[in-house]
């Protein structure tokens, strides 16, 4: 699909906090999107966003924004406890919406959000940006080419000692922490690269003092095609050098393997021949290394949403698809609690 369409979409964004700054910058980079209103409970944050990104209207009440503005869609970039009521506000007005991950703090709320949008007949996409990273798409292209054959095993991991609490202190208070905040990305990537999983087993740990939830999680998936993958997520892994915020990947198949190493270096072994390439993300005027990979993926995610909305196509991470990822997420918590292998929640 083309990056631009004849239609210009009028957007209202709810939530002007830490990560929303990337949403704002990315939306401002898409030619056929016009950011017409921002909303945040903290008026100072909303006004700062409006000033920085030349947004004409500022609100502290989401319902007032949705009623007052002529919008084509809504971006919900708030923390997850507010997602369900905000989705309900948008759905009641038949407004298509893209909503930040994690989708909701419970499996029941995730299902309710998707059901609400389906009942309203509106397009809905979860902002699951990791699968849109340049490096992850490069791995997927190699798999699709058949160069390594059918995948048989994979490891997707994100292990860091980076102080993520400095800018997001609320994470230390989450009862369900690293799997829901970070593991959701890795589990989605496992599905994206290897295929659907019919079984899982999970172990967790809490390492850093003062953290309410788990900050280390390891999940083994049994995929429907017979492959096995190991998903690792950790905010308690001091390293030097620390690869933060890079996702590292290894996929093995019947003809070869793919390895995605720190520094965005990809090595492909196919039928005994080795090829190496640089799959680094692009850098934009608003990028801030080392966040540039995530920032580029935000832009790619949002462009995908706009393209799908313009063409009437279901986006990759639409509600129904994302529920498969969240079935793994919340299934992992059940497995860790019970010590049992089980099927994903449905």
Secondary structure, DSSP 4 states (H G I P E B T S, - for coil): --S--SSPEEEEEE--STTHHHHHHHHTT-TTEEEEEEE-SSHHHHHHHHHHTT-SEEES-HHHHHHHS--SEEEE-S-GGGHHHHHHHHHHTT-EEEEESS--SSHHHHHHHHHHHHHHT--EEEE--GGGSHHHHHHHHHHHHTTT-SEEEEEEEEE----TTTT-GGGGG-SS-HIIIIIHHHHHHHHHHH--EEEEEEEEE--STT-SS-SEEEEEEEETTS-EEEEEEES----SS--TT--EEEEEESSEEEEEETTTEEEEEETTEEEEEE-PPP--TT--TTTHHHHHHHHHHHHHHHHHHHHTPPPTTBHHHHHHHHHHHHHHHHHHHHT--BPPP-
